Amino acid sequence: MGPTQLPQRVLVAIVTVAAGAWRLWLGSRYYGWEESDYGNLAMTRGVLESGFVHYDMNHLPMYYGLSALVMAVVGDAVLATRLVAWVGGLVTVGGLTWLADRVFGRRIALLVAAFVLVQPELALYSASSLREPVYGAALVLMACALVSERLVLASICCGVAFLTRMDALIAVTPVLLVHALGRGPRLWRALAAIAPLALLALGWAAYCSVVHGTWAFWSHSIAVNVETGGAERHGLAWARDGAGISLALFFRTLPQHLGWMPWLGLFPALAFTPWRRHGPRRTLTLVGVLMLGFWLALGFAGQHAPEHNLYWKWLYGVLPFVVVLGVWGVVGALDRTSRVTGRMATSAVLAALVAATLVPQLRETERQIEVSETLYRPQLQLAQLIEQTIDEDVVLLVDNIPGCWLDRRDHGRELWTWFDVPVGPNDREAFGAWLVEEQVGYVLWFAEEWTQAPVIAPWLEDVRPHQLGPVVLTPLRSDEAYGWAFYSVHAE
């Protein structure tokens, strides 16, 4: 029995198992997207220790609540967070395969399954401890519910997506309304599609008002992303720069991570969509267009450089839908041209496009693994060395991945971060006196300014022994690729 004759549930099961195995193997080599992977370990432990009542306003509660629940069973933050992300990734792949098969047919489902199986972000992030796979899974399940006309379930799934990443509230709510109003009874369908999502959003806003002192749960997250971006101009210059970022994202970043075949297929897919007729194809196209548009709008407003890896993470929820639309567009266009060119030529073109998509995706996956091994593995190894060789009664000034790794479990260590150091910028004597006062035994310095380390102690960039009043800082380890140095502190 060939793949085109397999029962739908068997196809979905095979693809899901293959995705799970591939992601488990990647997890043995992948050391994370950035610091967020490791920060999620400490936040998950914090949710569990708070009794599931304290959540960070910027990161929302769903992923951390699920991970903390698993951690309560398995007793390990690393295993818990990765397991939740892994399951989210499998639901994304399996659900999307079912969706493509249900709406577009078996040929398109097989191509979609092949692409989402190995697409770098969809694969690597579900082999890590990021929250994006849960976000993607909730969006795919929402689309499956809409296709099945289960509006209340679709609204709940959208609420789960929102409680994982707040993007969903803006990007996907119009889809629920348009789909609900596509046929009667319109009022009841609209209420069914919006009420559960609205209640979940209102509940989160009320929680934030009580715990964090504001109903505007979105305010700080938006401000941080705009401030850390490159948007320094105003007026027409700002709009011009934002448009340039969005164009670079669409014409350069998107095909690099999506692949050429799905990217090229987006254009005919828009033409093939029955925009005036209610149905699953119009709904899926609308999801893809709005999600993609929101991603481009993030670039327009925040104006990070198009190469910034934040865009890769924000792309996670977009990828499942643009892959489906792109594959549908290419296959539909080739089917139409095959009447002129013949089936053999059309099949050759399709095979070339598939190869031109899968090969670059596998190369990009390997490249991102190498980046993680170069930048983040040394920090993890340093954290493991600290745990194994430094007594718990020694005070440490650490940050970033090592600090988050140490905080993934209960320990008796006293840890300081550079944000907590009560010393003015570039004051060597005051910094040395503070080290003595707090009896700090080791200092981990980072070159990145956001850590505050180069603001308070810029001279530590020069990796050599430093005399700071009554103490000497001696370098033990350093890493030029990321930019950090680990010093021991001794009285002169």
ROVEXMI-87588 format. One line per 8 residues: number of its first residue (from 1); their letters; for each residue x negated, z negated, y negated of C-alpha. Coordinates in nm, 4 decimals. Example, Ala and Ser with C-alpha at 12.3 -4.5 7.8 and 13.67 -1.06 7.14 Angstrom:
1) AS) -1.2300/-0.7800/0.4500  -1.3670/-0.7140/0.1060
END
This chain:
1) MGPTQLPQ) 0.0000/0.0000/0.0000  -0.1517/0.1093/-0.3320  -0.1321/-0.0854/-0.6598  0.1577/0.1285/-0.7790  0.3675/0.0203/-0.4789  0.2925/-0.3521/-0.4958  0.5841/-0.5839/-0.5783  0.5629/-0.7062/-0.9338
9) RVLVAIVT) 0.4984/-1.0705/-0.8468  0.2188/-0.9702/-0.6072  0.0517/-0.7619/-0.8777  0.0745/-1.0482/-1.1268  -0.0668/-1.2920/-0.8688  -0.3635/-1.0651/-0.7857  -0.4500/-1.0083/-1.1519  -0.4173/-1.3792/-1.2306
17) VAAGAWRL) -0.6427/-1.4840/-0.9425  -0.9035/-1.2254/-1.0447  -0.8892/-1.3499/-1.4039  -0.9301/-1.7090/-1.2878  -1.2353/-1.6286/-1.0768  -1.3984/-1.4259/-1.3549  -1.3443/-1.7042/-1.6070  -1.4801/-1.9700/-1.3724
25) WLGSRYYG) -1.7979/-1.7674/-1.3313  -1.8287/-1.7152/-1.7073  -1.7838/-2.0889/-1.7600  -2.1013/-2.1551/-1.5631  -2.3022/-1.9502/-1.8161  -2.1123/-1.9829/-2.1439  -2.2032/-2.2686/-2.3814  -1.9286/-2.2251/-2.6347
33) WEESDYGN) -1.8089/-2.0312/-2.9344  -1.9482/-2.2824/-3.1836  -1.9299/-2.6524/-3.2613  -1.5495/-2.6504/-3.2195  -1.5789/-2.6411/-2.8402  -1.7600/-2.9737/-2.8439  -1.5606/-3.1269/-3.1288  -1.2493/-3.0777/-2.9167
41) LAMTRGVL) -1.3954/-3.3118/-2.6551  -1.4134/-3.6004/-2.8998  -1.0693/-3.5228/-3.0466  -0.9128/-3.5172/-2.7005  -1.0645/-3.8544/-2.6200  -0.9355/-3.9838/-2.9548  -0.5796/-3.8734/-2.8769  -0.5913/-4.0447/-2.5383
49) ESGFVHYD) -0.7331/-4.3679/-2.6793  -0.4686/-4.3705/-2.9558  -0.1961/-4.3668/-2.6932  -0.0969/-4.0094/-2.7882  0.0074/-4.1112/-3.1404  -0.2795/-3.9898/-3.3613  -0.3500/-3.6193/-3.4121  -0.5627/-3.4341/-3.6652
57) MNHLPMYY) -0.3408/-3.2570/-3.9198  -0.5533/-2.9412/-3.9397  -0.5795/-2.8813/-3.5649  -0.2187/-2.9630/-3.4624  -0.1220/-3.1611/-3.1529  -0.0350/-2.9323/-2.8603  -0.3770/-2.8489/-2.7135  -0.5152/-3.1986/-2.7684
65) GLSALVMA) -0.2047/-3.3686/-2.6312  -0.2138/-3.1539/-2.3159  -0.5881/-3.2084/-2.2753  -0.5541/-3.5839/-2.3261  -0.2781/-3.5917/-2.0649  -0.5060/-3.4169/-1.8151  -0.7957/-3.6425/-1.9160  -0.5806/-3.9460/-1.8347
73) VVGDAVLA) -0.5650/-3.8114/-1.4785  -0.9149/-3.6684/-1.4242  -1.1042/-3.9128/-1.6496  -1.3337/-3.6511/-1.8034  -1.2886/-3.4793/-2.1415  -1.4976/-3.1746/-2.0482  -1.3010/-3.1035/-1.7319  -0.9674/-3.1728/-1.9022
81) TRLVAWVG) -1.0183/-2.9483/-2.2060  -1.1627/-2.6643/-2.0022  -0.8862/-2.6859/-1.7436  -0.6166/-2.6605/-2.0111  -0.7916/-2.3631/-2.1745  -0.8445/-2.1983/-1.8352  -0.4775/-2.2289/-1.7407  -0.3799/-2.0970/-2.0836
89) GLVTVGGL) -0.6016/-1.7947/-2.0297  -0.4487/-1.7262/-1.6882  -0.0944/-1.7513/-1.8257  -0.1917/-1.5042/-2.0985  -0.3257/-1.2498/-1.8487  -0.0522/-1.2941/-1.5892  0.2292/-1.3018/-1.8427  0.1011/-0.9937/-2.0218
97) TWLADRVF) 0.0722/-0.8018/-1.6945  0.4331/-0.8900/-1.6131  0.5424/-0.7927/-1.9637  0.3664/-0.4552/-1.9564  0.5063/-0.3777/-1.6109  0.8585/-0.4774/-1.7126  0.8671/-0.2838/-2.0396  0.6285/0.0106/-1.9989
105) GRRIALLV) 0.5809/0.0649/-1.6247  0.3164/0.0212/-1.3586  0.0483/0.2636/-1.4898  0.0330/0.0915/-1.8246  0.0470/-0.2534/-1.6604  -0.2597/-0.1737/-1.4482  -0.4608/-0.0576/-1.7500  -0.3508/-0.3564/-1.9577
113) AAFVLVQP) -0.4484/-0.5917/-1.6736  -0.7951/-0.4338/-1.6484  -0.8581/-0.4681/-2.0213  -0.7321/-0.8254/-2.0726  -0.9150/-0.9321/-1.7569  -1.2571/-0.8662/-1.9143  -1.1939/-0.8544/-2.2909  -1.4671/-1.0824/-2.4325
121) ELALYSAS) -1.2641/-1.3277/-2.6402  -0.9750/-1.3510/-2.3954  -1.2195/-1.4193/-2.1113  -1.4844/-1.6372/-2.2754  -1.2555/-1.8636/-2.4744  -1.0526/-1.9513/-2.1651  -1.3850/-2.0432/-2.0018  -1.4539/-2.2939/-2.2812
129) SLREPVYG) -1.2771/-2.5878/-2.4463  -1.1090/-2.3984/-2.7315  -0.7378/-2.4241/-2.8088  -0.6803/-2.0504/-2.8581  -0.5901/-1.9739/-2.4920  -0.2931/-2.2125/-2.5160  -0.1900/-2.0345/-2.8362  -0.2129/-1.6928/-2.6715
137) AALVLMAC) -0.0230/-1.8111/-2.3641  0.2637/-1.9492/-2.5753  0.2941/-1.6215/-2.7678  0.2968/-1.4120/-2.4507  0.5611/-1.6380/-2.2953  0.7637/-1.6063/-2.6155  0.7530/-1.2275/-2.5823  0.8529/-1.2490/-2.2149
145) ALVSERLV) 1.1512/-1.4660/-2.3109  1.2577/-1.2233/-2.5846  1.2399/-0.9295/-2.3451  1.4641/-1.1283/-2.1086  1.7005/-1.2156/-2.4006  1.6390/-1.5889/-2.3577  1.6350/-1.6736/-2.7272  1.6232/-2.0533/-2.7071
153) LASICCGV) 1.3278/-2.0389/-2.4698  1.1560/-1.7846/-2.6949  1.2001/-2.0149/-2.9929  1.0588/-2.3108/-2.7991  0.7572/-2.1036/-2.6911  0.7030/-1.9995/-3.0520  0.7189/-2.3686/-3.1444  0.4529/-2.4448/-2.8839
161) AFLTRMDA) 0.2385/-2.1687/-3.0357  0.2928/-2.3181/-3.3818  0.1986/-2.6656/-3.2598  -0.1265/-2.5115/-3.1335  -0.2067/-2.2925/-3.4359  0.0111/-2.2903/-3.7462  -0.0322/-1.9107/-3.7845  0.2655/-1.8556/-3.5546
169) LIAVTPVL) 0.5121/-2.0042/-3.8018  0.4371/-1.7308/-4.0538  0.3426/-1.4388/-3.8309  0.6064/-1.4534/-3.5589  0.9213/-1.6099/-3.7076  1.0382/-1.2708/-3.8460  1.0207/-1.1278/-3.4923  1.2615/-1.3933/-3.3649
177) LVHALGRG) 1.5069/-1.3120/-3.6431  1.4861/-0.9345/-3.6082  1.5312/-0.9534/-3.2317  1.8204/-1.1982/-3.2599  2.0011/-0.9860/-3.5185  1.9559/-0.6710/-3.3118  2.2931/-0.7213/-3.1445  2.5906/-0.9561/-3.1564
185) PRLWRALA) 2.7013/-1.2236/-3.1821  2.4416/-1.2279/-3.4612  2.5033/-1.5711/-3.6112  2.4757/-1.7580/-3.2815  2.1795/-1.5523/-3.1696  1.9997/-1.6219/-3.4981  2.0635/-1.9954/-3.4624  1.9399/-1.9919/-3.1033
193) AIAPLALL) 1.6220/-1.8076/-3.2070  1.5370/-2.0218/-3.5096  1.6773/-2.3726/-3.4571  1.4324/-2.5004/-3.1885  1.1314/-2.3676/-3.3832  1.2635/-2.5165/-3.7084  1.3166/-2.8565/-3.5452  0.9644/-2.8593/-3.4033
201) ALGWAAYC) 0.8141/-2.7588/-3.7402  1.0199/-3.0204/-3.9222  0.9184/-3.2849/-3.6689  0.5493/-3.2073/-3.7223  0.5919/-3.2153/-4.1013  0.7647/-3.5550/-4.0741  0.4816/-3.6846/-3.8540  0.2253/-3.5693/-4.1111
209) SVVHGTWA) 0.4186/-3.7373/-4.3926  0.4059/-4.0701/-4.2086  0.0526/-4.0544/-4.0655  -0.1319/-3.8341/-4.3162  0.0735/-3.8941/-4.6306  0.1955/-3.5385/-4.6906  0.4679/-3.3032/-4.5727  0.2464/-3.0050/-4.6593
217) FWSHSIAV) 0.0578/-2.9970/-4.3287  -0.0834/-2.6527/-4.4114  -0.2448/-2.7403/-4.7455  -0.5839/-2.8739/-4.6391  -0.6457/-2.6112/-4.3713  -0.5742/-2.3240/-4.6116  -0.7884/-2.4792/-4.8848  -1.0852/-2.5274/-4.6499
225) NVETGGAE) -1.0788/-2.1688/-4.5247  -1.0538/-2.0276/-4.8758  -1.3296/-2.2549/-5.0100  -1.5704/-2.1731/-4.7270  -1.5068/-1.8009/-4.7518  -1.6610/-1.5582/-4.9972  -1.3739/-1.5386/-5.2451  -1.5474/-1.6241/-5.5737
233) RHGLAWAR) -1.3928/-1.3581/-5.8006  -1.0476/-1.3399/-5.9537  -0.7911/-1.0773/-6.0437  -0.8600/-0.7136/-5.9598  -1.2150/-0.7837/-5.8415  -1.0831/-1.0412/-5.5944  -0.8177/-0.8003/-5.4665  -1.0740/-0.5200/-5.4328
241) DGAGISLA) -1.3113/-0.7419/-5.2347  -1.0273/-0.8632/-5.0140  -0.9129/-0.5087/-4.9430  -1.2698/-0.4163/-4.8479  -1.2858/-0.7065/-4.6016  -0.9524/-0.6108/-4.4446  -1.0556/-0.2465/-4.4079  -1.3855/-0.3479/-4.2464
249) LFFRTLPQ) -1.1987/-0.5751/-4.0063  -0.9571/-0.3022/-3.9016  -1.1976/-0.0099/-3.8768  -1.5088/-0.1913/-3.7530  -1.4485/-0.5417/-3.6147  -1.1229/-0.4623/-3.4334  -1.2461/-0.1631/-3.2278  -1.5688/-0.3506/-3.1472
257) HLGWMPWL) -1.3735/-0.6313/-2.9816  -1.0576/-0.4495/-2.8757  -1.2174/-0.1338/-2.7379  -1.1749/0.2242/-2.8492  -0.8886/0.3217/-2.6221  -0.6420/0.0488/-2.7321  -0.7511/0.0874/-3.0946  -0.6890/0.4626/-3.0975
265) GLFPALAF) -0.3567/0.4122/-2.9227  -0.2183/0.1888/-3.1979  -0.1414/0.4907/-3.4141  0.0726/0.6891/-3.1658  0.2368/0.3634/-3.0525  0.3788/0.3179/-3.4015  0.5214/0.6694/-3.3829  0.6690/0.6172/-3.0348
273) TPWRRHGP) 0.8451/0.2911/-3.1265  1.2265/0.3228/-3.1554  1.2433/0.1334/-3.4843  1.6200/0.1760/-3.5343  1.7190/0.0623/-3.1851  1.7210/-0.2938/-3.0579  1.5049/-0.3338/-2.7508  1.1863/-0.4751/-2.6022
281) RRTLTLVG) 0.9609/-0.1936/-2.7246  1.0579/-0.2442/-3.0855  1.0188/-0.6202/-3.0498  0.6717/-0.5973/-2.8921  0.5549/-0.3502/-3.1549  0.6813/-0.5811/-3.4274  0.4928/-0.8759/-3.2752  0.1729/-0.6713/-3.2623
289) VLMLGFWL) 0.2089/-0.5362/-3.6162  0.2855/-0.8746/-3.7720  0.0119/-1.0566/-3.5803  -0.2408/-0.7887/-3.6722  -0.1219/-0.7879/-4.0318  -0.1584/-1.1654/-4.0556  -0.5130/-1.1432/-3.9185  -0.6020/-0.8818/-4.1799
297) ALGFAGQH) -0.4357/-1.0957/-4.4481  -0.6611/-1.3874/-4.3504  -0.9572/-1.1623/-4.4216  -0.8061/-1.0493/-4.7517  -0.7433/-1.4052/-4.8738  -1.0378/-1.5977/-4.7271  -1.2958/-1.3197/-4.7596  -1.5434/-1.4381/-4.5017
305) APEHNLYW) -1.7918/-1.1664/-4.4121  -1.6389/-0.9231/-4.1572  -1.9105/-1.0239/-3.9068  -1.8081/-1.3917/-3.9202  -1.7151/-1.5241/-3.5768  -1.4105/-1.7023/-3.7184  -1.2362/-1.3661/-3.7067  -1.3042/-1.3453/-3.3339
313) KWLYGVLP) -1.1254/-1.6753/-3.2762  -0.8363/-1.5829/-3.5049  -0.8070/-1.2548/-3.3148  -0.7129/-1.4256/-2.9881  -0.3378/-1.4245/-3.0458  -0.3468/-1.0658/-3.1727  -0.5339/-0.9128/-2.8790  -0.2685/-0.9325/-2.6031
321) FVVVLGVW) -0.0138/-0.7384/-2.8053  -0.2408/-0.4756/-2.9559  -0.3858/-0.4079/-2.6089  -0.0366/-0.3382/-2.4725  0.0585/-0.1231/-2.7705  -0.2706/0.0655/-2.7673  -0.2543/0.1464/-2.3971  0.1075/0.2585/-2.4320
329) GVVGALDR) 0.0137/0.4794/-2.7264  -0.2771/0.6500/-2.5484  -0.0904/0.7056/-2.2202  0.2137/0.8342/-2.4059  0.0049/1.0744/-2.6135  -0.1818/1.2051/-2.3082  0.1438/1.2537/-2.1180  0.2692/1.4723/-2.3987
337) TSRVTGRM) -0.0490/1.6782/-2.4217  -0.0773/1.7221/-2.0446  0.1915/1.9901/-2.0621  -0.0607/2.2023/-2.2484  -0.3994/2.0854/-2.1172  -0.3002/2.0173/-1.7576  -0.3095/1.6937/-1.5578  -0.6713/1.7234/-1.4503
345) ATSAVLAA) -0.8027/1.7435/-1.8059  -0.5718/1.4632/-1.9140  -0.6906/1.2394/-1.6303  -1.0538/1.3087/-1.7221  -0.9886/1.2113/-2.0843  -0.8100/0.8941/-1.9743  -1.0959/0.7999/-1.7406  -1.3490/0.8535/-2.0213
353) LVAATLVP) -1.1451/0.6364/-2.2598  -1.1143/0.3584/-2.0003  -1.4915/0.3642/-1.9423  -1.5538/0.3717/-2.3183  -1.3490/0.0521/-2.3427  -1.4557/-0.1504/-2.0385  -1.8324/-0.0908/-2.0623  -1.8650/-0.2041/-2.4283
361) QLRETERQ) -1.6429/-0.5039/-2.3550  -1.8690/-0.6174/-2.0712  -2.1738/-0.5662/-2.2927  -2.0149/-0.7691/-2.5723  -1.9347/-1.0447/-2.3235  -2.2985/-1.0595/-2.2179  -2.4118/-1.0589/-2.5807  -2.1889/-1.3539/-2.6686
369) IEVSETLY) -2.3126/-1.5433/-2.3633  -2.6723/-1.4863/-2.4766  -2.5847/-1.6098/-2.8263  -2.4342/-1.9271/-2.6815  -2.7426/-1.9811/-2.4646  -2.9719/-1.9345/-2.7645  -2.7830/-2.1407/-3.0246  -2.5781/-2.4021/-2.8423
377) RPQLQLAQ) -2.7411/-2.4695/-2.5062  -3.0479/-2.6373/-2.6653  -2.8203/-2.8770/-2.8547  -2.6342/-2.9649/-2.5354  -2.9641/-3.0235/-2.3564  -3.0770/-3.2501/-2.6403  -2.7540/-3.4521/-2.6126  -2.8029/-3.4886/-2.2375
385) LIEQTIDE) -3.1633/-3.5977/-2.2958  -3.0455/-3.8624/-2.5431  -2.7988/-3.9986/-2.2880  -3.0607/-4.0111/-2.0146  -3.3610/-4.1491/-2.2025  -3.2513/-4.3442/-2.5131  -3.1060/-4.6916/-2.4720  -2.7494/-4.7424/-2.5951
393) DVVLLVDN) -2.8511/-5.0185/-2.8364  -3.0635/-4.7719/-3.0401  -2.8914/-4.6540/-3.3602  -2.8774/-4.2739/-3.4020  -2.8188/-4.0420/-3.6951  -2.6754/-3.7374/-3.5155  -2.4227/-3.4678/-3.5853  -2.2797/-3.1412/-3.4645
401) IPGCWLDR) -2.2820/-3.0650/-3.0885  -2.4994/-3.3629/-2.9810  -2.2816/-3.6081/-3.1708  -1.9598/-3.4595/-3.0315  -2.1015/-3.4578/-2.6783  -2.1955/-3.8249/-2.6985  -1.8464/-3.9074/-2.8296  -1.6696/-3.7292/-2.5434
409) RDHGRELW) -1.6581/-4.0621/-2.3559  -1.6632/-4.4305/-2.4335  -2.0133/-4.5618/-2.5080  -2.1801/-4.8556/-2.6752  -2.3915/-4.6489/-2.9157  -2.3840/-4.6812/-3.2931  -2.3754/-4.3256/-3.4279  -2.4055/-4.2155/-3.7898
417) TWFDVPVG) -2.3358/-3.8699/-3.9298  -2.4903/-3.7229/-4.2425  -2.1532/-3.7485/-4.4165  -2.1764/-4.1276/-4.3792  -2.5254/-4.1696/-4.5229  -2.4850/-4.3587/-4.8562  -2.7918/-4.2030/-5.0200  -2.8142/-3.9557/-5.3063
425) PNDREAFG) -2.9563/-3.6046/-5.2664  -3.3308/-3.5636/-5.2162  -3.4180/-3.9332/-5.2547  -3.6959/-3.9949/-5.0013  -3.7526/-4.3625/-5.0781  -3.3820/-4.4511/-5.0688  -3.3333/-4.2607/-4.7432  -3.6297/-4.4386/-4.5836
433) AWLVEEQV) -3.4993/-4.7759/-4.7004  -3.1554/-4.6986/-4.5566  -3.3101/-4.6084/-4.2201  -3.4838/-4.9463/-4.2131  -3.1721/-5.1343/-4.3250  -2.9554/-4.9801/-4.0528  -3.2359/-4.9870/-3.7937  -3.1952/-4.6157/-3.7175
441) GYVLWFAE) -3.4216/-4.5100/-3.4299  -3.3695/-4.1327/-3.4265  -3.2608/-3.8680/-3.6780  -3.1207/-3.5235/-3.5958  -3.1548/-3.2895/-3.8961  -2.9695/-2.9578/-3.9372  -3.0453/-2.6694/-4.1699  -2.6775/-2.5804/-4.2247
449) EWTQAPVI) -2.5621/-2.7133/-4.5611  -2.2128/-2.8097/-4.4448  -2.3671/-3.0863/-4.2308  -2.5017/-3.2477/-4.5540  -2.8419/-3.2908/-4.3883  -3.0263/-3.0406/-4.6150  -2.8531/-3.1906/-4.9190  -2.9681/-3.5454/-4.8509
457) APWLEDVR) -3.3035/-3.4723/-4.6840  -3.4149/-3.1139/-4.7593  -3.7807/-3.1956/-4.6901  -3.7087/-3.2457/-4.3181  -3.6873/-2.8679/-4.2863  -4.0660/-2.8804/-4.2717  -4.1028/-2.9930/-3.9102  -4.3951/-3.2355/-3.9280
465) PHQLGPVV) -4.4412/-3.6146/-3.9636  -4.2852/-3.7462/-4.2868  -4.3696/-4.0723/-4.4643  -4.0521/-4.2169/-4.6171  -4.1453/-4.5463/-4.7746  -4.1801/-4.8015/-4.4962  -4.1094/-4.5593/-4.2086  -4.2528/-4.2439/-4.0555
473) LTPLRSDE) -4.0362/-3.9708/-3.9057  -4.2101/-3.7878/-3.6208  -4.0643/-3.4620/-3.4824  -3.9895/-3.4650/-3.1087  -3.7959/-3.1407/-3.0698  -3.6891/-2.8535/-3.2929  -3.5082/-2.5227/-3.2724  -3.5606/-2.2400/-3.5198
481) AYGWAFYS) -3.2824/-2.0165/-3.3848  -3.0051/-2.2521/-3.4965  -3.2103/-2.4632/-3.7342  -3.2468/-2.8274/-3.6320  -3.5152/-3.0889/-3.5758  -3.5009/-3.4207/-3.3871  -3.7168/-3.7023/-3.5276  -3.8068/-4.0485/-3.4052
489) VHAE) -3.8212/-4.3244/-3.6679  -4.1041/-4.5807/-3.6637  -4.2229/-4.8442/-3.9048  -4.5597/-4.7524/-4.0499
END
